[in-house]
């Protein structure tokens, strides 16, 4: 696993969608899978790594050029929480530790 920043992940997902001519949400059979890991601090103090790590795909609106939306739907790795990830990115209590792209 190579740790990357959220900005790097966004760039990779965006470029994947351009290269594969993805125009609509959840319509890419080859969608990349990414994980954002929130720091063990703020609102996430004391939670397990799996609980504060959220998986999402490159075919969310946030990563599709010209889609007209910014949603990122994600589920944590222990599958106890589904969220709109874009609502938490940048929030002072939900600081990102690192991200990575899951290998197939």
TACOR-V468351 format. One record per helix or strand of 3 or more residues. SS is the DSSP state (H for helix, E for strand). FROM is the first residue (numbers start at 0). TO is the last residue. Records with the same first field share a line. If there is no record, write none. Layout:
# TACOR-V468351
SS->FROM-TO  FROM-TO
This chain:
# TACOR-V468351
H->5-18  41-43  60-62  84-86
E->32-37  52-56  72-75  81-83  95-101
